[in-house]
Amino acid sequence: MDRRKFGVLLAAGMGARKMFAAEVKPEMLHLKRNGWMPNNEALPVLLYRDVFAATGDVATAMEIAFERHGWPPQWRNGVYDFHHYHSTAHEVLGFAGGWGKIMLGGEGGHAVTVRTGDVAVLPCGTGHCRLDASEDFLVVGAYPEGEHWDICRTAPDAAMVERMKTVQFPASDPVTGAGGALVTAWKRS
């Protein structure tokens, strides 16, 4: 086995050790429409704290876990410093390095500080924006299989609101899989 493959397996093992050491329960944040930000009143934001070991290649461990649970990773970067939402996809943000302070729900929403090893699952329409971050802040972004994200910076029109209601419902939680919190906390109305 080459060094890179060994490193990936080691990183994945470290992440899994922490994730499944105990029952993993996320904080749930219920958001309502906030000015022009639609948010998602039917589905809560799921905020997992300290679910990946903060050592080794955390980004790769997150990517492996998200992929295994049907949320293929699409990028590594940060969180935009402007308020926006996605009207075509649910999103998971894996915080793989440093720390960041993000605003959820639009201007005047809920400020949360996230650190290496945390994960946020944002339902379609959820506003988010980076307020501050360490220089080493690194985020892994992933979406349910077949979903493609957009960036929206204005209020949705009626057609967009209807389209957001039809975004594919995830089959599994990106952190814990088919029996995870998302499956029980996210209910179609």
Secondary structure, 3 states (H helix, E strand, C coil): CCHHHHHHHHHHHHHHHHHCCCCCCCEEECCCCECCECCCCCCCEEEECCCCCCCCCHHHHHHHHHHHCCCCEEEEECCCCCCEECCCCCEEEEEEECEEEEEECCCCCEEEEEECCCEEEECCCCCEEEEEECCCCEEEEECCCCCCCCCECCCCCHHHHHHHHCCCCCCCECCCECCCHHHHHCCCC
